[in-house]
Structure formats: structure tokens, C-alpha cells
């Protein structure tokens, strides 16, 4: 919003889609939950998405004269910014490994790139999927007040989710410090596009929290074989994935401990 004179001196990245704004001329509020009947703005329209020529329905003041009255989404924005910073470091770390050590290794899939997918905060700790040309892992990072720099690389830990318990391996890296990783796929030769890998990563993040998967994790060998079969190349040698990977092939995969 060019020339915005209200809160945060026009820094749009500090105003969430839920922000309730107030005209500083006549104190008329704009609540995105209500929209603006006068200008036929639908309910649910964020202040920053209003037309450029929108003005205060009471006094006609332009958008630039509105200030933040209340912003329920501000905390979410702070958390999102922290997640973005953490995942950017994670991706940078493994891109460096890719360029320095892995790009000429035969097992890598050069159709893929390093990318973080689906990260969100679970019980205070960031959790998501890291895709690379040589692996796809679930990654857990420490909470804001935790220090994992003392993790012993190679140590194993079972972490519980609604779908079961999964084995994570501890590790540390220079840029991101300590983290915990659970292997999903390695190597990555069965993926023919980055989009395929992204779709599976997103499916993992959904299936991980589905209690319906828990009962299926007692058939580790069968499940792992089923996952591998779902990723077998078609007759024309073009690698394919099922449109919607089954919960067994995506998240169970023989990794859950049912003790």
C-alpha cells in the first residue's frame, strides 16, 4: 500500500489478514470478518486486499489513513516469520551439502532440489519435511527456548504422533544446530518431478496426524513392500506415484513402532 501513513509506517508484512483497522480521522473500523456493505466488499476480505480506491465509508478518508485497532493474527505472523527463518537456514545448509559433496554421487536424483515442505509448530517445535535429491526426511527442530546443540549425532529416539511412534536420528549442523530426522525415502530415484515429491511430503504431514493409520503399522514388512510397489516404474519406464498415496505407503512405511 503505497504511502500508507498508519500503523507500522506502512509495513504490510506486519499486518495480518485478520487485522481490524480504524480510520484515524473519524474512528470508523474496518473488520475483515464483516467486509463493507457500502462498497460491496465481501466478508472475509483482508484490509490489504481492498481496492486501491477504497475509502472510509463514513468520512471518505483513503486507506492510507487507517491504523491497526486489533490484530488477532499478529502472533501467527511472528511464528510464521520464525518458521521461515529456520527453514531457510535448513534449506541453505543442505543446498551447501548438495553443491559441495553430493551432486556427483551416482545415487542422487538430479531432477529434484532441496526444499522444505509443510513446516508448522507442533507442541512448540517446528516439524516438516525436507526434500533433497538424495533423501526425504521428516525434520523436527527445537522449540524457541530449547538448545539442541548437545545432541549426539547418530543417537536414536522414538517420537509419538497420532499415527504411531517413529524413529528419529539426532544430528547437528553448523547453520541450524541440533535437529532430529526420520527417514521417509532414500534414495529418491523413483520420483520423476519435484512436484511429485512435494505432493508426497504434504500427504505425509496429513497422514502423520491421522489416528486411523495407527492400526496399520503392525505389518511393517508388508507395508514397506506396498510402498515400494506403489513407486515402481510403469511399463514405459516413466516413474509414477499413485494420485493419492495410501496412508500405509506414505506414513506407515514400516517405520512406526507399535510397542
PAKOL-685409 format. One record per residue (C-alpha): residue in three letters; y negated, x, z; residue number from 0. Coordinates in nm, 2 decimals. Each point is the difference from the previous one (the first is absolute). Example, Ala and Ser with C-alpha at 12.3 -4.5 7.8 and 13.67 -1.06 7.14 Angstrom:
2
<type->ala, y->0.45, x->1.23, z->0.78, seq->0>
<type->ser, y->-0.34, x->0.14, z->-0.07, seq->1>
end
This chain:
259
<type->unk, y->0.00, x->0.00, z->0.00, seq->0>
<type->unk, y->-0.30, x->0.20, z->-0.13, seq->1>
<type->unk, y->-0.30, x->0.01, z->0.23, seq->2>
<type->unk, y->0.18, x->-0.17, z->0.30, seq->3>
<type->unk, y->-0.23, x->0.02, z->0.30, seq->4>
<type->unk, y->0.22, x->-0.16, z->0.26, seq->5>
<type->unk, y->0.27, x->0.15, z->0.23, seq->6>
<type->unk, y->0.13, x->0.35, z->-0.06, seq->7>
<type->unk, y->-0.28, x->0.06, z->-0.25, seq->8>
<type->unk, y->0.20, x->-0.16, z->-0.28, seq->9>
<type->unk, y->0.33, x->0.19, z->0.07, seq->10>
<type->unk, y->0.23, x->-0.25, z->-0.15, seq->11>
<type->unk, y->0.31, x->0.18, z->0.11, seq->12>
<type->unk, y->-0.09, x->-0.09, z->0.36, seq->13>
<type->unk, y->-0.01, x->-0.37, z->-0.06, seq->14>
<type->unk, y->0.33, x->-0.18, z->-0.02, seq->15>
<type->unk, y->0.09, x->-0.31, z->-0.20, seq->16>
<type->unk, y->-0.01, x->-0.20, z->0.33, seq->17>
<type->unk, y->-0.36, x->0.10, z->0.09, seq->18>
<type->unk, y->-0.23, x->-0.28, z->0.10, seq->19>
<type->unk, y->-0.35, x->0.08, z->-0.12, seq->20>
<type->unk, y->-0.33, x->-0.13, z->0.11, seq->21>
<type->unk, y->-0.33, x->-0.02, z->-0.18, seq->22>
<type->unk, y->-0.25, x->0.21, z->0.19, seq->23>
<type->unk, y->-0.29, x->-0.22, z->-0.12, seq->24>
<type->unk, y->0.12, x->-0.35, z->0.12, seq->25>
<type->unk, y->0.32, x->0.09, z->0.18, seq->26>
<type->unk, y->0.22, x->-0.22, z->-0.22, seq->27>
<type->unk, y->0.36, x->0.13, z->0.01, seq->28>
<type->unk, y->0.24, x->0.05, z->-0.29, seq->29>
<type->unk, y->0.36, x->-0.04, z->0.11, seq->30>
<type->unk, y->0.26, x->0.09, z->-0.27, seq->31>
<type->unk, y->0.24, x->-0.25, z->0.16, seq->32>
<type->unk, y->-0.24, x->-0.28, z->-0.10, seq->33>
<type->unk, y->-0.15, x->0.13, z->-0.32, seq->34>
<type->unk, y->-0.32, x->-0.16, z->-0.12, seq->35>
<type->unk, y->0.00, x->-0.37, z->-0.12, seq->36>
<type->unk, y->-0.36, x->0.03, z->-0.12, seq->37>
<type->unk, y->0.09, x->0.27, z->-0.26, seq->38>
<type->unk, y->0.36, x->-0.13, z->-0.04, seq->39>
<type->unk, y->0.14, x->0.32, z->0.14, seq->40>
<type->unk, y->0.36, x->-0.06, z->0.10, seq->41>
<type->unk, y->0.13, x->0.04, z->0.36, seq->42>
<type->unk, y->0.16, x->0.34, z->0.05, seq->43>
<type->unk, y->-0.26, x->0.19, z->-0.22, seq->44>
<type->unk, y->-0.11, x->0.32, z->0.18, seq->45>
<type->unk, y->-0.37, x->0.07, z->0.03, seq->46>
<type->unk, y->0.03, x->0.31, z->-0.23, seq->47>
<type->unk, y->0.16, x->-0.22, z->-0.27, seq->48>
<type->unk, y->-0.29, x->-0.24, z->-0.02, seq->49>
<type->unk, y->-0.18, x->-0.01, z->-0.34, seq->50>
<type->unk, y->-0.28, x->0.25, z->-0.03, seq->51>
<type->unk, y->-0.26, x->-0.28, z->-0.02, seq->52>
<type->unk, y->0.13, x->-0.18, z->0.31, seq->53>
<type->unk, y->-0.27, x->-0.06, z->0.26, seq->54>
<type->unk, y->-0.03, x->-0.16, z->0.34, seq->55>
<type->unk, y->0.05, x->-0.37, z->-0.04, seq->56>
<type->unk, y->-0.27, x->-0.07, z->0.26, seq->57>
<type->unk, y->-0.29, x->0.23, z->-0.07, seq->58>
<type->unk, y->0.09, x->0.16, z->-0.34, seq->59>
<type->unk, y->0.02, x->0.36, z->0.14, seq->60>
<type->unk, y->0.21, x->0.23, z->-0.22, seq->61>
<type->unk, y->0.34, x->0.14, z->0.11, seq->62>
<type->unk, y->-0.17, x->0.33, z->0.09, seq->63>
<type->unk, y->-0.17, x->-0.18, z->0.29, seq->64>
<type->unk, y->0.33, x->-0.09, z->0.18, seq->65>
<type->unk, y->0.14, x->0.19, z->0.30, seq->66>
<type->unk, y->0.34, x->0.00, z->0.17, seq->67>
<type->unk, y->0.02, x->-0.27, z->0.26, seq->68>
<type->unk, y->0.37, x->0.05, z->0.08, seq->69>
<type->unk, y->0.28, x->0.18, z->-0.18, seq->70>
<type->unk, y->0.36, x->-0.09, z->0.12, seq->71>
<type->unk, y->0.14, x->0.24, z->-0.27, seq->72>
<type->unk, y->-0.19, x->0.31, z->0.11, seq->73>
<type->unk, y->0.28, x->0.13, z->0.21, seq->74>
<type->unk, y->0.24, x->-0.05, z->-0.28, seq->75>
<type->unk, y->-0.23, x->0.21, z->-0.23, seq->76>
<type->unk, y->-0.01, x->0.28, z->0.26, seq->77>
<type->unk, y->0.38, x->0.00, z->0.01, seq->78>
<type->unk, y->0.03, x->-0.01, z->-0.38, seq->79>
<type->unk, y->-0.24, x->0.30, z->-0.03, seq->80>
<type->unk, y->0.21, x->0.19, z->0.25, seq->81>
<type->unk, y->0.32, x->-0.08, z->-0.19, seq->82>
<type->unk, y->-0.16, x->0.10, z->-0.33, seq->83>
<type->unk, y->-0.10, x->0.34, z->0.15, seq->84>
<type->unk, y->0.35, x->0.06, z->0.14, seq->85>
<type->unk, y->0.18, x->-0.09, z->-0.31, seq->86>
<type->unk, y->-0.24, x->0.20, z->-0.21, seq->87>
<type->unk, y->0.10, x->0.31, z->0.20, seq->88>
<type->unk, y->0.37, x->-0.09, z->-0.03, seq->89>
<type->unk, y->-0.02, x->-0.03, z->-0.38, seq->90>
<type->unk, y->-0.21, x->0.32, z->-0.03, seq->91>
<type->unk, y->0.26, x->0.19, z->0.21, seq->92>
<type->unk, y->0.29, x->-0.10, z->-0.22, seq->93>
<type->unk, y->-0.19, x->0.04, z->-0.32, seq->94>
<type->unk, y->-0.06, x->0.36, z->0.10, seq->95>
<type->unk, y->0.37, x->0.04, z->0.06, seq->96>
<type->unk, y->0.07, x->-0.15, z->-0.34, seq->97>
<type->unk, y->-0.23, x->0.24, z->-0.18, seq->98>
<type->unk, y->0.10, x->0.30, z->0.21, seq->99>
<type->unk, y->0.37, x->-0.04, z->0.03, seq->100>
<type->unk, y->0.16, x->-0.30, z->-0.16, seq->101>
<type->unk, y->-0.12, x->-0.06, z->-0.35, seq->102>
<type->unk, y->0.24, x->0.24, z->-0.16, seq->103>
<type->unk, y->0.30, x->-0.11, z->0.20, seq->104>
<type->unk, y->0.27, x->-0.17, z->-0.22, seq->105>
<type->unk, y->0.06, x->-0.29, z->0.24, seq->106>
<type->unk, y->-0.36, x->-0.14, z->-0.02, seq->107>
<type->unk, y->-0.10, x->-0.30, z->-0.20, seq->108>
<type->unk, y->-0.32, x->0.10, z->-0.19, seq->109>
<type->unk, y->-0.07, x->-0.36, z->-0.09, seq->110>
<type->unk, y->-0.10, x->-0.06, z->0.36, seq->111>
<type->unk, y->-0.29, x->0.11, z->0.21, seq->112>
<type->unk, y->-0.08, x->0.03, z->0.37, seq->113>
<type->unk, y->-0.13, x->-0.33, z->0.14, seq->114>
<type->unk, y->-0.02, x->-0.18, z->0.33, seq->115>
<type->unk, y->0.10, x->-0.37, z->-0.01, seq->116>
<type->unk, y->-0.03, x->-0.29, z->0.25, seq->117>
<type->unk, y->-0.13, x->0.19, z->0.30, seq->118>
<type->unk, y->-0.10, x->-0.21, z->0.30, seq->119>
<type->unk, y->-0.02, x->0.04, z->0.37, seq->120>
<type->unk, y->0.31, x->-0.12, z->0.19, seq->121>
<type->unk, y->-0.01, x->0.02, z->0.38, seq->122>
<type->unk, y->-0.30, x->0.24, z->-0.03, seq->123>
<type->unk, y->0.17, x->0.24, z->-0.24, seq->124>
<type->unk, y->-0.06, x->0.02, z->-0.38, seq->125>
<type->unk, y->0.32, x->-0.08, z->-0.20, seq->126>
<type->unk, y->0.05, x->-0.01, z->-0.37, seq->127>
<type->unk, y->0.19, x->0.15, z->-0.30, seq->128>
<type->unk, y->-0.07, x->0.34, z->-0.16, seq->129>
<type->unk, y->0.11, x->0.03, z->-0.36, seq->130>
<type->unk, y->0.04, x->0.34, z->-0.16, seq->131>
<type->unk, y->0.18, x->0.14, z->-0.31, seq->132>
<type->unk, y->0.29, x->0.11, z->0.22, seq->133>
<type->unk, y->0.03, x->-0.26, z->0.28, seq->134>
<type->unk, y->-0.11, x->-0.33, z->0.14, seq->135>
<type->unk, y->-0.04, x->-0.01, z->0.38, seq->136>
<type->unk, y->-0.11, x->-0.24, z->0.27, seq->137>
<type->unk, y->-0.27, x->0.19, z->0.19, seq->138>
<type->unk, y->-0.12, x->-0.06, z->0.35, seq->139>
<type->unk, y->-0.32, x->0.17, z->0.12, seq->140>
<type->unk, y->-0.13, x->0.03, z->0.36, seq->141>
<type->unk, y->-0.23, x->-0.25, z->0.17, seq->142>
<type->unk, y->-0.36, x->0.09, z->0.03, seq->143>
<type->unk, y->0.05, x->0.13, z->0.36, seq->144>
<type->unk, y->0.33, x->0.18, z->-0.06, seq->145>
<type->unk, y->0.06, x->0.37, z->-0.08, seq->146>
<type->unk, y->0.32, x->0.06, z->-0.20, seq->147>
<type->unk, y->-0.08, x->0.37, z->-0.07, seq->148>
<type->unk, y->0.29, x->0.09, z->0.23, seq->149>
<type->unk, y->0.27, x->-0.18, z->-0.19, seq->150>
<type->unk, y->0.30, x->0.22, z->-0.07, seq->151>
<type->unk, y->0.07, x->0.00, z->-0.38, seq->152>
<type->unk, y->0.35, x->-0.13, z->-0.07, seq->153>
<type->unk, y->0.03, x->-0.19, z->0.33, seq->154>
<type->unk, y->0.13, x->-0.36, z->-0.06, seq->155>
<type->unk, y->-0.11, x->-0.33, z->0.16, seq->156>
<type->unk, y->0.11, x->-0.36, z->-0.04, seq->157>
<type->unk, y->-0.29, x->-0.24, z->-0.04, seq->158>
<type->unk, y->0.05, x->-0.37, z->0.03, seq->159>
<type->unk, y->-0.13, x->-0.26, z->-0.24, seq->160>
<type->unk, y->0.08, x->-0.37, z->-0.03, seq->161>
<type->unk, y->0.26, x->0.08, z->-0.27, seq->162>
<type->unk, y->0.17, x->0.27, z->0.20, seq->163>
<type->unk, y->-0.02, x->0.36, z->0.13, seq->164>
<type->unk, y->-0.07, x->0.28, z->-0.24, seq->165>
<type->unk, y->0.03, x->0.37, z->0.03, seq->166>
<type->unk, y->-0.33, x->0.19, z->-0.03, seq->167>
<type->unk, y->-0.02, x->0.38, z->-0.02, seq->168>
<type->unk, y->-0.29, x->0.18, z->0.17, seq->169>
<type->unk, y->-0.22, x->0.24, z->-0.19, seq->170>
<type->unk, y->-0.35, x->0.16, z->0.00, seq->171>
<type->unk, y->-0.24, x->0.11, z->-0.27, seq->172>
<type->unk, y->-0.33, x->0.19, z->0.00, seq->173>
<type->unk, y->-0.22, x->-0.28, z->-0.11, seq->174>
<type->unk, y->0.15, x->-0.31, z->0.16, seq->175>
<type->unk, y->0.17, x->0.16, z->0.31, seq->176>
<type->unk, y->0.31, x->-0.18, z->0.13, seq->177>
<type->unk, y->0.17, x->-0.29, z->-0.17, seq->178>
<type->unk, y->0.34, x->-0.17, z->-0.02, seq->179>
<type->unk, y->0.18, x->-0.07, z->-0.33, seq->180>
<type->unk, y->0.29, x->-0.23, z->-0.09, seq->181>
<type->unk, y->0.17, x->0.07, z->-0.34, seq->182>
<type->unk, y->0.02, x->-0.29, z->-0.24, seq->183>
<type->unk, y->0.08, x->0.17, z->-0.33, seq->184>
<type->unk, y->0.06, x->0.36, z->-0.10, seq->185>
<type->unk, y->0.00, x->0.12, z->-0.27, seq->186>
<type->unk, y->-0.21, x->-0.24, z->-0.20, seq->187>
<type->unk, y->0.16, x->0.03, z->-0.34, seq->188>
<type->unk, y->0.09, x->-0.37, z->-0.03, seq->189>
<type->unk, y->-0.37, x->-0.11, z->0.00, seq->190>
<type->unk, y->-0.15, x->-0.02, z->-0.35, seq->191>
<type->unk, y->-0.36, x->-0.08, z->0.09, seq->192>
<type->unk, y->-0.24, x->0.03, z->0.29, seq->193>
<type->unk, y->-0.02, x->-0.38, z->0.01, seq->194>
<type->unk, y->0.37, x->-0.03, z->0.06, seq->195>
<type->unk, y->-0.03, x->0.23, z->0.30, seq->196>
<type->unk, y->-0.31, x->-0.19, z->0.13, seq->197>
<type->unk, y->0.19, x->-0.34, z->-0.02, seq->198>
<type->unk, y->0.30, x->0.14, z->0.19, seq->199>
<type->unk, y->-0.24, x->0.15, z->0.26, seq->200>
<type->unk, y->-0.18, x->-0.33, z->0.05, seq->201>
<type->unk, y->0.34, x->-0.18, z->0.03, seq->202>
<type->unk, y->0.11, x->0.25, z->0.27, seq->203>
<type->unk, y->-0.31, x->-0.08, z->0.21, seq->204>
<type->unk, y->0.08, x->-0.37, z->-0.02, seq->205>
<type->unk, y->0.38, x->0.03, z->0.06, seq->206>
<type->unk, y->-0.05, x->0.24, z->0.29, seq->207>
<type->unk, y->-0.15, x->-0.28, z->0.21, seq->208>
<type->unk, y->0.25, x->-0.27, z->-0.11, seq->209>
<type->unk, y->0.25, x->-0.08, z->0.28, seq->210>
<type->unk, y->0.23, x->-0.15, z->-0.26, seq->211>
<type->unk, y->0.09, x->0.35, z->-0.11, seq->212>
<type->unk, y->0.14, x->0.11, z->0.34, seq->213>
<type->unk, y->0.33, x->-0.18, z->-0.05, seq->214>
<type->unk, y->0.07, x->0.18, z->-0.32, seq->215>
<type->unk, y->-0.04, x->0.36, z->0.13, seq->216>
<type->unk, y->0.36, x->0.03, z->0.13, seq->217>
<type->unk, y->0.14, x->0.07, z->-0.35, seq->218>
<type->unk, y->-0.17, x->0.34, z->-0.05, seq->219>
<type->unk, y->0.23, x->0.13, z->-0.27, seq->220>
<type->unk, y->0.01, x->-0.32, z->-0.20, seq->221>
<type->unk, y->-0.37, x->-0.04, z->0.03, seq->222>
<type->unk, y->-0.07, x->0.35, z->-0.12, seq->223>
<type->unk, y->0.23, x->-0.04, z->-0.30, seq->224>
<type->unk, y->-0.17, x->-0.33, z->-0.08, seq->225>
<type->unk, y->-0.34, x->0.16, z->0.00, seq->226>
<type->unk, y->0.13, x->0.28, z->-0.23, seq->227>
<type->unk, y->0.15, x->-0.25, z->-0.23, seq->228>
<type->unk, y->-0.33, x->-0.19, z->-0.03, seq->229>
<type->unk, y->-0.17, x->0.32, z->-0.11, seq->230>
<type->unk, y->0.26, x->0.10, z->-0.27, seq->231>
<type->unk, y->-0.14, x->0.04, z->-0.35, seq->232>
<type->unk, y->0.07, x->-0.27, z->-0.25, seq->233>
<type->unk, y->0.21, x->0.06, z->-0.31, seq->234>
<type->unk, y->-0.30, x->0.12, z->-0.19, seq->235>
<type->unk, y->-0.05, x->0.27, z->0.27, seq->236>
<type->unk, y->-0.34, x->-0.15, z->0.11, seq->237>
<type->unk, y->0.00, x->-0.01, z->0.38, seq->238>
<type->unk, y->-0.06, x->-0.35, z->0.14, seq->239>
<type->unk, y->-0.04, x->-0.17, z->0.33, seq->240>
<type->unk, y->0.07, x->-0.36, z->0.09, seq->241>
<type->unk, y->-0.31, x->-0.21, z->-0.03, seq->242>
<type->unk, y->0.00, x->-0.06, z->0.38, seq->243>
<type->unk, y->0.22, x->0.26, z->0.18, seq->244>
<type->unk, y->0.23, x->-0.17, z->0.24, seq->245>
<type->unk, y->-0.07, x->0.05, z->0.37, seq->246>
<type->unk, y->0.33, x->0.20, z->0.03, seq->247>
<type->unk, y->-0.08, x->0.24, z->-0.28, seq->248>
<type->unk, y->-0.36, x->0.05, z->0.10, seq->249>
<type->unk, y->-0.01, x->0.03, z->0.37, seq->250>
<type->unk, y->0.35, x->0.00, z->0.15, seq->251>
<type->unk, y->0.14, x->0.26, z->-0.24, seq->252>
<type->unk, y->0.24, x->0.12, z->0.27, seq->253>
<type->unk, y->-0.29, x->0.15, z->0.21, seq->254>
<type->unk, y->-0.01, x->-0.25, z->0.28, seq->255>
<type->unk, y->0.19, x->0.07, z->0.32, seq->256>
<type->unk, y->0.15, x->-0.32, z->0.15, seq->257>
<type->unk, y->0.10, x->0.14, z->0.34, seq->258>
end
